[in-house]
Amino acid sequence: MFKKKERILKIVIAVMILIIAFQVMSQPEFGKTMPRQLV
């Protein structure tokens, strides 16, 4: 049971990271404004 849930959780996290990465990559505006805020 635990191993199955762990695997599902890892898949969900991986999918979320991919979605966020694609959103950031598809928005050049976001990539430009972020470094400005850091500096």
N, C-alpha and C positions, 0 to 999 in steps of 0.2 A: 504493500500500500504506500509506504513512505517513499520508496524508490520511484514509483510511478508518479507520485505527486511532485517529487523533486525534478524529474525529467520534464514534466509539463510546465513547472514554474520556470525552469531554465529556458525552455522554448518560448514562453510568453515574454520573458525579459529580453531574449535575443530579438524577437519580432519587434518589440517596442523600440529597442535601440536602432534597429534598421529603419523603422518608420521615422524616427527623429532625425537620423542621419540623412535620409532622403529629403525630408522637409528642409533641413538646413542647406543641403546641396542645391535644391531647386529654388532657394531664395537667396540670390546674391546680395540683396539689400541687408539681410540679417548678418551675413559674413562681413560686410563692410562696417556695420554699426557696432558690432561686438568689440573689435580691437580698439575702437575709439573710446568706448566706455572703460576698457581696461587701462588705457593710457590716460 
